[in-house]
């Protein structure tokens, strides 16, 4: 069983009859927090407060009560952290697009920083 099997059961069937040996409460909270802001607040206010006292089966059932039932499993889009692009790559791209040398781009950026300060 994968975490997505549990999430599908929590969202659609709500039977809570899957074995909980492989159930991970943290990952279920994390993936279901992408469902909506209301669900995230509900999880934070209920499951995370009592999470220490709940075993896996109780946590699984509590989530099935909190999350509204849907006909189809909602596609949960994972939100990635925005990656920082290196400054060298930006300079290369600017030099290529503006048809200037990297030295000229660096001089322009230094000049811009002096003006802004």
Contact map, one row per residue, 1 for C-alpha under 8 A:
111011000000000000000100000000000000000000000000000000000000000000000000000000000000000000000000000000000000000000000
111111000000000000000110000000000000000000000000000000000000000000000000000000000000000000000000000000000000000000000
111111100000000000000011001100000000000000000000000000000000000000000000000000000000000000000000000000000000000000000
011111110000000000000000000000000000000000000000000000000000000000000000000000000000000000000000000000000000000000000
111111111000000000000000000000000000000000000000000000000000000000000000000000000000000000000000000000000000000000000
111111111100000001000010000100000000000000000000000000000000000000000000000000000000000000000000000000000000000000000
001111111110000000000000000100110000000000000000000000000000000000000000000000000000000000000000000000000000000000000
000111111111100000000000000000000000000000000000000000000000000000000000100000000000000000000000000000000000000000000
000011111111111100000000000000000000000000000000000000000000000100000000000000000000000000000000000000000000000000000
000001111111111100000000000000000000000000000000000000000001001100101000000000000000000000000000000000000000000000000
000000111111110000000000000000000000000000000000000000000000000100111101110000000000000000000000000000000000000000000
000000011111110000000000000000000000000000000000000000000000000000001111100000000000000000000000000000000000000000000
000000011111111000000000000000000000000000000000000000000000000000001000000000000000000000000000000000000000000000000
000000001111111100000000000000000000000000000000000000000000000100001000000000000000000000000000000000000000000000000
000000001100111110000000000000000000000000000000000000000000000000000000000000000000000000000000000000000000000000000
000000001100011111000000000000000000000000000000000000000001100100000000000000000000000000000000000000000000000000000
000000000000001111100000000000000000000000000000000000000000000000000000000000000000000000000000000000000000000000000
000001000000000111110000000000000000000000000000000000000000000000000000000000000000000000000000000000000000000000000
000000000000000011111110000000000000000000000000000000000000000000000000000000000000000000000000000000000000000000000
000000000000000001111110000000000000000000000000000000011000000000000000000000000000000000000000000000000000000000000
000000000000000000111110000000000000000000000000000000000000000000000000000000000000000000000000000000000000000000000
110000000000000000111111000000000000000000000000000000000000000000000000000000000000000000000000000000000000000000000
011001000000000000111111100000000000000000000000000000010000000000000000000000000000000000000000000000000000000000000
001000000000000000000111111100000000000000000000000000010000000000000000000000000000000000000000000000000000000000000
000000000000000000000011111110000000000000000000000000010011000000000000000000000000000000000000000000000000000000000
000000000000000000000001111111000000000000000000000000000000000000000000000000000000000000000000000000000000000000000
001000000000000000000001111111100000000000000000000000000000000000000000000000000000000000000000000000000000000000000
001001100000000000000001111111110000000000000000000000000000000000000000000000000000000000000000000000000000000000000
000000000000000000000000111111111000000000100000000000000000000000000000000000000000000000000000000000000000000000000
000000000000000000000000011111111100000000000000000000000000000000000000000000000000000000000000000000000000000000000
000000100000000000000000001111111110000000000000000000000000000000000000000101000000000000000000000000000000000000000
000000100000000000000000000111111111001100000000000000000000000000000000000100000000000000000000000000000000000000000
000000000000000000000000000011111111101100100000000000000000000000000000000000000000000000000000000000000000000000000
000000000000000000000000000001111111100100000000000000000000000000000000000111100000000000000000000000000000000000000
000000000000000000000000000000111111101100000000000000000000000000000000010100000000000000000000000000000000000000000
000000000000000000000000000000011111111100000000000000000000000000000000000000000000000000000000000000000000000000000
000000000000000000000000000000001111111110000000000000000000000000000000000000000000000000000000000000000000000000000
000000000000000000000000000000000001111111000000000000000000000000000000000000000000000000000000000000000000000000000
000000000000000000000000000000011011111111100000000000000000000001100000000000000000000000000000000000000000000000000
000000000000000000000000000000011111111111110000000000000000000000000000000000000000000000000000000000000000000000000
000000000000000000000000000000000000111111111000000000000000000000000000000000000000000000000000000000000000000000000
000000000000000000000000000000000000011111111110000000000000000001000000000000000000000000000000000000000000000000000
000000000000000000000000000010001000001111111111000000000000001001000000000000000000000000000000000000000000000000000
000000000000000000000000000000000000000111111111100000000000000000000000000000000000000000000000000000000000000000000
000000000000000000000000000000000000000011111111100000000000000000000000000000000000000000000000000000000000000000000
000000000000000000000000000000000000000001111111110000000000000000000000000000000000000000000000000000000000000000000
000000000000000000000000000000000000000001111111111000000010011000000000000000000000000000000000000000000000000000000
000000000000000000000000000000000000000000111111111100000000000000000000000000000000000000000000000000000000000000000
000000000000000000000000000000000000000000011111111100000000000000000000000000000000000000000000000000000000000000000
000000000000000000000000000000000000000000000111111111000000000000000000000000000000000000000000000000000000000000000
000000000000000000000000000000000000000000000011111111100010000000000000000000000000000000000000000000000000000000000
000000000000000000000000000000000000000000000001111111100000000000000000000000000000000000000000000000000000000000000
000000000000000000000000000000000000000000000000011111100000000000000000000000000000000000000000000000000000000000000
000000000000000000000000000000000000000000000000011111111110000000000000000000000000000000000000000000000000000000000
000000000000000000000000000000000000000000000000001111111110000000000000000000000000000000000000000000000000000000000
000000000000000000010011100000000000000000000000000001111111000000000000000000000000000000000000000000000000000000000
000000000000000000010000000000000000000000000000000001111111100000000000000000000000000000000000000000000000000000000
000000000000000000000000000000000000000000000000000001111111110000000000000000000000000000000000000000000000000000000
000000000000000000000000100000000000000000000010001001111111111000000000000000000000000000000000000000000000000000000
000000000100000100000000100000000000000000000000000000011111111100000000000000000000000000000000000000000000000000000
000000000000000100000000000000000000000000000000000000001111111110000000000000000000000000000000000000000000000000000
000000000000000000000000000000000000000000000010000000000111111111000000000000000000000000000000000000000000000000000
000000000100000000000000000000000000000000100010000000000011111111100000000000000000000000000000000000000000000000000
000000001110010100000000000000000000000000000000000000000001111111110000000000000000000000000000000000000000000000000
000000000000000000000000000000000000000000000000000000000000111111110000000000000000000000000000000000000000000000000
000000000000000000000000000000000000001001100000000000000000011111110000000000000000000000000000000000000000000000000
000000000110000000000000000000000000001000000000000000000000001111111000000000000000000000000000000000000000000000000
000000000010000000000000000000000000000000000000000000000000000111111100000000000000000000000000000000000000000000000
000000000111110000000000000000000000000000000000000000000000000000111110000000000000000000000000000000000000000000000
000000000011000000000000000000000000000000000000000000000000000000011111110000000000000000000000000000000000000000000
000000000001000000000000000000000000000000000000000000000000000000001111100000000000000000000000000000000000000000000
000000000011000000000000000000000000000000000000000000000000000000000111110000000000000000000000000000000000000000000
000000010011000000000000000000000000000000000000000000000000000000000111111000000000000000000000000000000000000000000
000000000010000000000000000000000010000000000000000000000000000000000101111100000000000000000000000000000000000000000
000000000000000000000000000000000000000000000000000000000000000000000000111110000000000000000000000000000000000000000
000000000000000000000000000000110110000000000000000000000000000000000000011111000000000000000000000000000000000000000
000000000000000000000000000000000100000000000000000000000000000000000000001111100000000000000000000000000000000000000
000000000000000000000000000000100100000000000000000000000000000000000000000111110000000000000000000000000000000000000
000000000000000000000000000000000100000000000000000000000000000000000000000011111000000000000000000000000000000000000
000000000000000000000000000000000000000000000000000000000000000000000000000001111100000000000000000000000000000000000
000000000000000000000000000000000000000000000000000000000000000000000000000000111110000000000000000000000000000000000
000000000000000000000000000000000000000000000000000000000000000000000000000000011111000000000000000000000000000000000
000000000000000000000000000000000000000000000000000000000000000000000000000000001111100000000000000000000000000000000
000000000000000000000000000000000000000000000000000000000000000000000000000000000111110000000000000000000000000000000
000000000000000000000000000000000000000000000000000000000000000000000000000000000011111011000000000000000000000000000
000000000000000000000000000000000000000000000000000000000000000000000000000000000001111111000000000000000000000000000
000000000000000000000000000000000000000000000000000000000000000000000000000000000000111111100000000000000000000000000
000000000000000000000000000000000000000000000000000000000000000000000000000000000000011111110000000000000000000000000
000000000000000000000000000000000000000000000000000000000000000000000000000000000000111111111000000000000000000000000
000000000000000000000000000000000000000000000000000000000000000000000000000000000000111111111100000000000000000000000
000000000000000000000000000000000000000000000000000000000000000000000000000000000000001111111110000001001100000000000
000000000000000000000000000000000000000000000000000000000000000000000000000000000000000111111111000001000000000000000
000000000000000000000000000000000000000000000000000000000000000000000000000000000000000011111111100000000000000000000
000000000000000000000000000000000000000000000000000000000000000000000000000000000000000001111111111100001000000000000
000000000000000000000000000000000000000000000000000000000000000000000000000000000000000000111111111111001000000000000
000000000000000000000000000000000000000000000000000000000000000000000000000000000000000000011111111110000000000000000
000000000000000000000000000000000000000000000000000000000000000000000000000000000000000000001111111100000000000000000
000000000000000000000000000000000000000000000000000000000000000000000000000000000000000000000111111100000000000000000
000000000000000000000000000000000000000000000000000000000000000000000000000000000000000000000111111110000000000000000
000000000000000000000000000000000000000000000000000000000000000000000000000000000000000000000111111111011000000000000
000000000000000000000000000000000000000000000000000000000000000000000000000000000000000000000011001111111000000000000
000000000000000000000000000000000000000000000000000000000000000000000000000000000000000000110010000111111100000000000
000000000000000000000000000000000000000000000000000000000000000000000000000000000000000000000000000011111110000000000
000000000000000000000000000000000000000000000000000000000000000000000000000000000000000000000000000111111111000000000
000000000000000000000000000000000000000000000000000000000000000000000000000000000000000000100110000111111111100000000
000000000000000000000000000000000000000000000000000000000000000000000000000000000000000000100000000001111111110000000
000000000000000000000000000000000000000000000000000000000000000000000000000000000000000000000000000000111111111000000
000000000000000000000000000000000000000000000000000000000000000000000000000000000000000000000000000000011111111100000
000000000000000000000000000000000000000000000000000000000000000000000000000000000000000000000000000000001111111110000
000000000000000000000000000000000000000000000000000000000000000000000000000000000000000000000000000000000111111111000
000000000000000000000000000000000000000000000000000000000000000000000000000000000000000000000000000000000011111111100
000000000000000000000000000000000000000000000000000000000000000000000000000000000000000000000000000000000001111111110
000000000000000000000000000000000000000000000000000000000000000000000000000000000000000000000000000000000000111111111
000000000000000000000000000000000000000000000000000000000000000000000000000000000000000000000000000000000000011111111
000000000000000000000000000000000000000000000000000000000000000000000000000000000000000000000000000000000000001111111
000000000000000000000000000000000000000000000000000000000000000000000000000000000000000000000000000000000000000111111
000000000000000000000000000000000000000000000000000000000000000000000000000000000000000000000000000000000000000011111
